[in-house]
Amino acid sequence: MSLSSSLQNYLSDLGLVVPETPSIEFVQALQSAHVARYSFNSLAVVLGEEISLELEDISQKIVTRGLGGYCFEHNKLTFELLKALGYDVQLKLARVLNNNFEREAGRTHRVTLLALEGVSYLVDTGFGGNGPIAPLRLDSNTKQMAGLDRYRMLAKGNGEYDLQVMKGEDAFTLYRFDSAAYTDADCALGHFYSHKHSQAVFSKNLMVTLKKQDQTVALVNAEFTSRDRQGEHKQWIESPESLGHILITEFDIALEPAVVEHLFIRFVAPILAVDDVGVSS
């Protein structure tokens, strides 16, 4: 087996050992380690940086520099490693719904379909706080646990599936994907919209998330949330200093003070002013 330096760095950074033959256990370990180590975030988008989808650039940004990224980066890195290791993978695009079935949603989310030993799985290392930390079987209407969360894959017909996360006994639809063939050219279109359009969700929100086996931490604009098996704790960001502290301590992302202040003024202060909120205990 010969891997490019970008993929070898990715594999080594996660401390994974490649089995002699493809196994779902390796994919589970890969996905779990990835979402626990590399943050899903919109930082490059909101800071107006150019975001390359070249594999070497993605590896440099996510693995070497530890800056995280969003689905088109995370899931390409995972897809290319699995493909290089001989796994049967297909690139798919999804419409992000977040339980809103009324609005029109473009295909702005990249995922991977994996076929192994006669079973099809969804592999997604780039959906943030609600994303799975393990591969999910394409079993229709069967609830599956992945870390703290229960999921359900709902077959819609015509090769379409909805990925749902269970909120208590209620199903919350995250996104819908289909069986059509897609390429990097299709990703380039969704990627361009996602980080260039003024109305794209990543352009309008500061988001940083990490998912571990027993804990999810998420920063969304003015609110930091930590969720584990004991429950959920929310904290308001009250100053640029507290924003910078959370970024470095929770996500291992160190930004220049001027950059942190800019993010605070743009995404946090307006919410605090409108809601007149204080820091929760």
C-alpha positions in Angstrom: 0.0 0.0 0.0 1.4 3.4 -1.0 -0.3 6.6 0.3 0.3 10.2 -0.7 2.1 12.2 2.0 -1.2 14.1 2.6 -3.1 10.9 3.4 -0.2 9.3 5.3 -0.1 12.4 7.5 -3.9 12.1 8.1 -3.6 8.4 9.0 -0.6 8.9 11.3 -2.1 11.9 13.1 -5.1 9.9 14.1 -2.9 7.0 15.3 -4.7 4.4 13.2 -3.3 1.1 12.0 -4.6 -0.1 8.7 -5.9 -3.7 8.7 -4.8 -6.2 6.1 -8.2 -6.3 4.6 -11.0 -3.6 4.6 -13.1 -3.8 7.8 -16.0 -1.8 9.2 -14.1 -1.6 12.5 -11.4 0.5 10.9 -13.9 2.8 9.3 -15.6 3.2 12.7 -12.3 4.1 14.3 -11.5 6.5 11.5 -14.8 8.4 11.7 -14.8 8.5 15.5 -11.2 9.8 15.7 -11.7 12.3 12.9 -14.8 14.1 14.4 -13.2 14.1 17.9 -9.9 15.7 16.7 -10.7 17.9 13.8 -13.3 20.6 14.3 -16.2 21.3 12.0 -16.3 25.1 11.7 -17.1 28.1 9.5 -14.0 30.1 10.5 -12.4 30.3 7.1 -15.7 31.3 5.5 -16.6 34.1 7.9 -13.0 35.4 7.7 -13.2 35.6 3.9 -10.3 33.2 3.3 -10.0 31.2 0.1 -10.8 27.6 0.7 -9.1 25.1 -1.6 -10.6 21.6 -2.2 -7.2 20.2 -3.4 -6.3 17.3 -1.2 -2.9 18.5 -0.2 -4.4 21.9 0.8 -7.1 20.3 2.9 -4.6 18.1 4.7 -2.4 21.1 5.4 -5.3 23.1 6.8 -7.1 20.4 8.8 -4.3 17.9 9.8 -1.1 20.0 9.9 -2.4 23.3 11.0 -5.4 22.0 13.1 -7.8 24.6 11.7 -10.7 22.3 10.9 -13.2 23.1 8.2 -16.6 22.1 6.8 -18.1 19.2 4.9 -16.4 19.6 1.5 -13.0 19.5 3.2 -13.6 16.9 5.9 -15.5 14.4 3.8 -13.1 14.7 0.9 -10.2 13.8 3.2 -12.0 10.8 4.5 -13.2 9.7 1.1 -9.8 9.9 -0.5 -8.2 7.9 2.3 -10.8 5.1 2.2 -10.5 5.0 -1.6 -6.7 4.8 -1.5 -7.0 1.9 1.0 -9.1 -0.1 -1.4 -12.6 0.6 0.1 -15.6 0.7 -2.2 -16.8 4.3 -1.7 -19.0 6.7 -3.7 -19.3 10.4 -3.4 -22.8 11.7 -2.8 -24.4 15.1 -2.3 -27.2 15.9 0.1 -29.8 18.6 0.7 -29.6 20.0 4.2 -33.2 20.2 5.6 -32.9 20.5 9.4 -36.5 19.5 9.6 -37.6 22.4 7.3 -39.4 20.8 4.4 -40.9 24.0 3.0 -37.8 25.8 1.9 -35.9 24.9 -1.3 -32.5 23.4 -0.4 -29.6 22.9 -2.8 -27.2 20.1 -2.6 -24.6 21.7 -0.3 -23.5 18.8 1.8 -21.0 16.1 0.8 -21.2 12.6 2.2 -19.6 9.2 1.4 -21.5 5.9 0.7 -19.5 2.8 1.6 -20.2 -0.8 0.4 -18.6 -3.5 2.5 -19.4 -7.2 2.7 -22.8 -6.7 1.1 -23.8 -3.9 3.4 -24.1 -0.2 2.5 -23.1 2.5 5.0 -23.3 6.3 5.2 -20.0 7.8 6.3 -20.0 11.5 7.3 -17.1 13.3 9.1 -18.4 16.8 8.3 -21.8 17.6 9.6 -21.0 19.2 13.0 -22.9 18.8 16.2 -25.7 16.6 14.8 -23.5 14.5 12.6 -22.9 10.8 13.4 -19.5 9.6 14.9 -19.8 6.2 13.3 -20.9 4.7 9.9 -24.7 4.2 9.7 -26.2 1.3 7.8 -28.7 2.1 5.1 -31.3 0.0 6.9 -34.7 1.8 6.4 -36.4 2.9 9.6 -34.0 1.1 12.0 -32.7 3.2 14.9 -28.9 3.1 15.3 -26.8 4.4 18.2 -23.6 6.4 17.5 -22.1 7.9 20.6 -24.7 10.1 22.4 -27.1 10.1 19.5 -29.7 7.8 18.0 -30.2 7.9 14.2 -32.7 6.6 11.7 -32.2 6.2 8.0 -35.6 6.7 6.2 -35.9 5.4 2.6 -37.9 7.9 0.6 -38.1 5.9 -2.7 -36.3 6.6 -6.0 -33.0 6.0 -4.3 -33.4 8.8 -1.8 -32.7 8.6 1.9 -33.3 10.9 4.8 -30.9 10.9 7.7 -32.7 11.6 10.9 -31.5 12.1 14.5 -33.9 11.2 17.3 -34.9 14.0 19.7 -36.6 12.0 22.4 -39.2 10.0 20.4 -39.4 12.5 17.6 -37.3 12.2 14.4 -35.5 15.4 13.3 -34.5 15.2 9.6 -31.0 16.4 9.0 -30.5 15.9 5.3 -31.6 14.0 2.2 -29.2 12.3 -0.2 -29.8 10.2 -3.3 -28.1 7.5 -5.5 -27.1 9.8 -8.4 -23.5 9.8 -9.5 -21.5 12.9 -8.4 -18.0 14.2 -9.0 -15.6 16.8 -7.6 -17.1 19.2 -10.2 -20.5 18.9 -8.5 -18.8 19.6 -5.1 -17.2 22.7 -6.5 -20.6 24.2 -7.2 -22.0 23.5 -3.7 -18.7 24.6 -2.2 -18.7 27.9 -4.1 -22.2 28.7 -2.8 -21.5 27.6 0.7 -18.5 29.9 1.2 -19.2 32.7 -1.2 -22.9 33.4 -1.1 -24.0 36.1 1.4 -27.1 34.0 2.4 -25.3 30.8 2.9 -25.5 29.5 6.5 -21.8 29.4 6.9 -21.5 33.1 5.8 -23.9 34.3 8.4 -22.9 32.2 11.5 -19.8 31.5 13.6 -19.9 27.8 14.2 -17.3 25.4 15.7 -18.0 21.9 16.8 -16.2 18.8 18.1 -17.9 15.4 18.7 -16.4 12.8 21.1 -17.7 9.5 22.2 -19.3 10.9 25.3 -19.3 14.6 24.7 -20.3 17.2 22.1 -19.0 20.8 22.3 -20.4 23.5 20.1 -20.0 27.2 19.7 -22.7 28.9 17.6 -22.4 32.7 17.6 -23.0 33.9 21.2 -23.6 30.5 22.8 -21.3 27.7 23.8 -22.9 24.3 24.5 -21.5 21.2 26.1 -23.5 18.0 26.0 -22.7 14.7 27.7 -24.5 11.8 29.3 -25.4 13.9 32.3 -27.2 16.5 30.2 -26.5 19.8 28.5 -24.9 23.0 29.7 -25.2 26.3 27.9 -22.9 29.4 28.4 -23.2 32.8 26.8 -20.0 34.4 25.4 -19.7 37.7 27.2 -16.4 39.1 25.9 -13.7 38.7 23.2 -11.5 37.2 25.9 -14.0 34.5 26.7 -14.5 33.8 23.0 -10.7 33.4 22.5 -10.5 31.2 25.7 -13.2 28.8 24.5 -11.6 28.6 21.0 -8.2 27.6 22.4 -9.3 25.4 25.4 -12.2 23.6 23.8 -11.2 23.5 20.1 -7.4 24.0 20.2 -7.7 26.9 17.8 -5.5 29.9 18.6 -6.4 33.1 16.7 -4.9 36.6 16.9 -6.6 38.8 19.4 -7.7 41.2 16.7 -9.3 38.4 14.8 -11.1 37.2 17.9 -12.4 40.7 18.6 -13.6 41.0 15.0 -15.5 37.7 15.3 -17.0 38.9 18.7 -18.2 42.2 17.2 -19.7 40.6 14.2 -21.3 37.5 15.5 -21.6 37.7 19.3 -22.2 41.3 20.3 -25.3 41.8 18.2 -27.0 38.8 19.8 -26.1 40.0 23.3 -27.5 43.5 22.5 -30.8 42.2 21.1 -31.4 39.6 23.8 -29.8 41.5 26.7 -28.5 38.2 28.0 -25.9 37.5 30.7 -23.6 34.6 31.3 -25.4 31.5 32.5 -24.2 29.7 35.6 
